[in-house]
Amino acid sequence: MSEKVKTICLTPRLEGPGVPAAVGGMVSFQAKLADGLEKRGIGVSYDLQAPCDALLVIGGTRDLKGLRQARKRGIPITQRLNGMNWIHRRRRTGLKHFLRSEYGNLILSTIRSRLATRIVYQSEFARGWWERVYGKTGVPYRVIYNGVDLAQYTPEGPAELPQDRQRLLLVEGTLGGGYELGLETAVKLAEGLQAEAGLSIELMIAGKIAPELADAWKRRTSVALNFAGLVPRSQIPTLDRSAHLLYAADINAACPNSVIEALACGLPVLSFDTGALPELVTGDAGRVVAYGGDPWKLDLPDMPRLAAGAVEILAGQERFRKGARQRAEEAFGLDSMVEAYLDVLLG
C-alpha cells in the first residue's frame, strides 16, 4: 500500500487564476516554495478548507476564521514573518495608506500571537523587531533566509554591462507611499559619485512608479535615470548582470529578495547597516556602511560614507563580483531554504 502524499496549504494565494497581479517578494517566494515542494513529491494546496498536513501563512491573511477552523482541526499553522509597516508613522503617506498599514500590522500580530503554532522569521533582525514590539510568543520559531535558484540566478548568461559608464541598480516593488525615500537617496548617491568622484553614472530603477513621479525626478537631476518599470522575474538575472552594483535602499529591510538575487548573479550590494543587511552582505559580497544617524527616525544618512563604499566596489569589480556569488552559494541556495521549511512544516 502506497504512502499517503503529504499536502501543505499555502495561504493567501498570491498568484494564479483569478488572483489579481501582486507586487513584492512574497509572490516570488510562494512560487519558488511551491515548485520546490512539488519537486519533492509534496502536494500544494491554496484552499484553507481542504484537507492538509500543515499550513503556511505567508505574512498574513484576512481569513482569520479559516485559520481558526484549521487550528481546531489540529492542523499546525506556521507563520512566515518579514518586517512590519512603519514608514507611515514617520512620513505623510496619506490617510488611506496609513489605515491600510495599521490594519496590516494588526492582522500580522493577531496571527502571530493567537493562531500560529510555529513561526519562521526571515532574519534575526526580523525576529528581534517583532519580539521588541509585540513580545515573545512562547511557540517554536526558526530563522530561515530567503533562497534563490543558483542555477537560474548566476553570473553566467546574457547581459549588457555598459563600458562607458557605471550603472547603479535600484530594485523595489513599489516606489511610492513613503518608499520613494530610497529613490531620493539613490539619486543623491549618483549625483555625488558624478560630481565628486568624477564618474559617469547611470541609475537604473526597476519597480512600479507613477509616470508623473518618474518625469519629476528626471527634471530635477543631471544624472541619467533609466526607469525600467516592473521587470518580470524571468528577466531579473539579465537585469542584475547588466549593472555594476545594486544599491539596497530599503531602510530596516527584513530580508529583501532583490539583495539575494543580486548576490547570486555576482552583483555586489551596497547599503546602509540597517535591518538585515549586515546579516546578508558579508565579506566582499559588497559594502554595508554605517547609517550615521537613527534610521527609525529617518535621520539624514551619511552620504559621503555611502559614496566611499560605492567607489570601493566600482574600483574592485572582479573581487566583489566573485565575493557576491560566493556569499550566495554559502547561504542562500533555494534547496536549503525549501528543506528548512519542510523541516519546520512537517518535521
N, C-alpha and C positions, 0 to 999 in steps of 0.2 A: 504494500500500500504506500503510495507516494506521500511525502511530507507536505502538509498544508503550506501554501505560499504565504509568507508574511506580507502584510499591507500597511503602509504608512500613509496617513492623511496629511496633506499639506494645506494649510489654510492661512489667510484667504488666497483664493486663486488669483494670481497676478497677471496672467497672460494666457490667452487661449480663446476658443469660440465663445462669443457672447460677452467677453470681458473687455472693457474699454482699454485702449492703449495706455500703458503706465510708463512713467519715467523713474529711473532710480536703480540702485544696486540690488534691491530686493528682487526685482524681476529677473535679473541675471542670475542671482543666487538660486532662486527657485527652479529655474530651468536647468541649471547645472546639477543641482542636487537630484532632481527628478530623473535626469538622464543617468547619473551615477548609480542611483538606486535600482533603476530598471536593468542596467547592465549587470547588476549583481543578483538579479532574479527576485528583487523585492517589488511588490506591487505598489503603485502610487495612486492615491485617490484624492479628490478635492472636495468630497461631499462629507460634511460633518455628520450626516445621518447614516451614512453607510458603515458597515462593519469594518473595523480596522484594528491593528495590534498596537498602534501608537499614533500620537497626533503631534504634529509640529506646527506651532503658531509662529509665523514669520512676522515678527513685530507684534501687531495687534489685529484684532477683528472686532467689528461691531456686533457680531453674532455671539454675544455672551451667553444667551440662552442655549445655543447649540453646544458651547463649551461645557456649560453646567450639565447638560444631558449626557455628554460624552464622559464626563468625570463620574457621573452616577452609574454609568455602565461599566466603570472600572478601567477605562482607557487612560493610560498615563499621558499627561499633557506636558510637552516641553515647549518653553517659550524661548525664541531666539531674539535677543535684545541688542540693539545698536545703542545709540545715544538717545537723547530726548530733545524736544523742541525748546529752544531757549533764546534764540536771536530776537524773537518778537518781544521779549521783555527788555531789550536793550535798544532797539531801533523801532521807529514808526514803520509798521508794515501794513497798516490798515486794520480796521475792526474785524473784517471777515477773516483775515489771515490770523489775527490774534486769537479769535474764538476757536478757529479750526485747530490751531496749535495747542491750545489748552485742552481741548476735547481729546486730541490725540494723546497727550500725556496722561489724561485721566484713564483712557482705555488701556494704555500700556501698563500703568501702575496697578490698575484693578486686576488685570490678568495675572500680573506678577505676584501680587500679594494674596489673591484669593483663589485662583484657579490652577496655576501652574504647579506641577509636581516636580518639575526639574527646570533648570534654566541654563541656557547657553549664552554667555556673553561673548561678543565679538573681539574683545580685547580686555586686558587688565584695566585699562583706563575706563572702559565702559562699566565694568564691574564696580570699580571704586566710585564712579559717579552715581550709579543707581543706589548703592549702599549708603553713600553720604546723604543723598537727598531723601530717600524713602526708607532707609534702614535695611538690615539684613532680613532674609525671608525665612530661613530655617529649612529650606528644601535644598537638595543637592544641586550643585552648579558646576559648570566647567567652562573654561575659556577656549574657544576654537576660532582661530583666524580664518578669514575667507580664503578660498583656494581658487586656483586658475589652472586650466588645461595647459600644461607646459609644452605640449606638442603643438598646440594651436597658437598660443602666445609665445613667440620665440623670436630671437634676434634675426633669424634667417627668414627671408621672404621678400616680397615686393615692397619697395619704399622709395620715396623721392626726397632724400635728405638734401636740403639746399647747401650749396658750396659757397655761395656769395654772401651769406648772412647766417646769423644764429637764430634758430627757430625755438621759441619758448612755447610750450603747450599747456593750456589750461583746460581741464575736462571737468565739467559739472553737469548734473542732471538738469537743473533749472537755475538760471541766473536772474533771480527776482525774489520778491518777498523778503528782502533783507540780505539775501545771499549774493547780491551784486557787489557786496563788500570785497569778495575775493577778486572780482574783475578789476575793481579800483586799485587794489594792491598790486595786481599783476601788471597793470598799465604803468604804475609808478616804478615798479622794478624795471620794466623795459625801458622807460624813459631815462632812468638813472644809468643803466648799462650803456645806453646810446650816447648820453651826454658826457658822462664822467669816465667811462672805460673805453670810449671810442669805438664801440662795437656796432655793427649793422644788425639791427634786431627786427624780427618779425614775431608778433604774438598771435598764435593761432588759438581760437576759442571754440571748443566743442561743447554744445549744450543748448537747451531751449532758452531763447531770449527774444523779447519783443522787438520787432524790426525798428521801431522808433527809438528804443534804447540803444540798439546797436549803432544806428545812424548818429545818435547823440555822442556816443563815445568816439566814433571816427572823426567827428568835427572838433573834439576837444583835445586831441593829441596828435603829435607828429609821428608817432610810432605806427608802423604798418600793422593794422589789425585785420586778421583774416577770420571771419565768423563762419565756421563750418556747419553750424546748426546741430541738430540731433544726428549723431552718427550711428548707424546700425552696428550691433555687436560684432557682426562678422567683419566689419571694416576697422575695428579698433586696433588690431595688431599692425596693420599698414599705417594707420594714423600715428601710433606710438613710435614706429620705426622711422617716421619722417621728421622727428623732432630731435633737438639736442638735449633738452631736459624737460621734465614735467614739473610745473610749479603746482604743488598741492596746496590750494588756497583755503580750503575749508578749515575754520578755526574750531578746535576741540572735536575733530572728527573721530568717530569710534573705530572705524576700520574701513577706509574708503577703497572700493574695488578699483578705482582708477589708478591708485598707487601700486597695488599688487599686479595689475595687468601691465603697467608700465615697466616695473621691475622685471617681469617675465620676458618682456620684449627687449631687455637690455637698455631701457631708457632710464637714466639716473633721475632721482627725485630730489627736488629742493623744497624745503618747507620750514616753517617755524616749529619750535618744540612744544606744540600744543597737542592735546588729545593723544591718540595712539601712535602718532608719527614717530616718536623716539623708539617705540617698540618695533615698528615695521622697517624703518630705514636705518640700518646699522652699517658700520664699516664704510666701505667705499661704494655702497649702493646709492649714495647721494650725500647731501648735506642737510642736517637739521640744525637750525641756528636758534639762539635764544630770542624769544619774542621781544624782550626789553620792557615789558610793562605787564599789566594784568589783562590777559585775553578775555576773561569773563566780563570785564567792564568795557571791552573793546577799546582799550587804550591804543594810542598810535604805536605801531610796531617799529622795530629798529630796522629801517630800510637799508642803511649802509651795510649792516651785518648780513642781511639777506643778499644784497648785491655781491658782497665778497664771496659768499657761498656759491653764487651763480658763476662768478668769474673762475673760481677754482674748478668747478665741474666742466665748464666750457673749455678750459685750458688742458684738462686731463681726460678727454673723451674716451680714449681707449681703456684706461684704468677704471673709470667709473662705469662704463657700459658693461665691462666684464664683471665688476662688483655687483651691479644691479641684478644681472642674470644669476649670479652665484647665490645671492640672498633669496631670490625666488625659489631656486631649486632646494635650498636648505629648509625653507619654512612654509611655502605657500603652494605646494602641489595639490591639485584637485583630488587625487586619490586619497591622500592623507586626510583631507577635510571630510570627504564622504565617509571614510572608515570611522573617523572620530564621531560624526553624527550618528552613524549606525550603532556605535558602542553606547552612546547616551540613550538613543531611542529604544533599542531592543536588547541592550546588554543587561 
